[in-house]
């Protein structure tokens, strides 16, 4: 696990909710679609959180991810106060030549 944490940063879910504008299947996204990256969706279909309140509806993949998190042993994660970047990562990156 330590080796994985040294190489991996970020989350395990690509998107929290399916993006309606990019969805490959009709609302409420109950069938597979190549663009349906979310682990849930917002509803009702016409919600905008201004005139119509939105609520989150988890998909089965949400529960699968939740169970994977529960089944994973807890290990110490370095906090921001403990983090010391490697010397090779302490300087600002150089801009490429002719970069505006």
N, C-alpha and C positions, 0 to 999 in steps of 0.2 A: 504494500500500500504506500509506503514512503516513496518508492520510486515513481509510482503513478502520480502522487501529489506534486512531485518535483517537475513533472512534465505537463500536467493537466491543470488548466485554470478555467473556471466558469461553472456552468450548471449542467445538469444532465437532461433537462427538458429544453428542446429548441424553442418552443413558444408556449406560453401559458394558455393562450386561447387562439382558436382558429380565426384567421383574418377573413372576414366576409368578402372583401374585395378580391382576395386571391384564392378563395376556396375552389376546389375542383369538383365539388359535389353540392347539391342543393341543401339549404338549411333544413333541418338541424344537424347536418353532417353525420348521419348515422351509417353511411357506407364509406368505404375506402376512397380516398382521393389523394393523388400525388402531392397536392399543395396543402393538404390538411395537416399542418405540422403541430397544431395545438393539442394540449391534453384536456381541453374543455372548450366551451364556447359561451358567448354572451347571448342572453335572450331577454325578452322576446325578439323576434327577427327585426322589428322596427325600433328597437331601443337605441337611444342616442345619449342617455343619461342626463339630458336637459329636459326634454318634454316627456320622454318615456324612460322610466328607470330600468337599468340593466341589472341582471343577476347572473352569476356564474353557474354553469352547468357542467360538471366534470364528465368526461368520457371514460370508458373502461381503462384506457391507458393511464389516466390519472391515478386510479386505484392500483394499477400494476406498479407504477413508479413509487407510490406511497408505501406499498409493501416491500419493495426493494430497499427503500431507505430504512424502514423498520428492521429489516433483516441484516443490515450492514452494521458490523461492529463499530462502536464509537471509538475514535482515536483522537489523540491531541492534534489540533489544527493550530498552526502558528497564527498568532494574532498580529495586528498591525504594530503593536508596541514591541513585539518580539522579532519582527521581520527585519532582516538585514540583507539587502540585495548583494549578489556576488559582485566582486570588483568590476567585472566586465559589463555589468548592467548599471553602474552608478553614474555614468556620464550621459550627456544628451546625445541623441543620434545625430549624425551628420547628414545634412541635406544633400541630395545628388547634385552634380554640376548642372547649371542652368535651370535649377528649380526656382520657380517664381517666388 
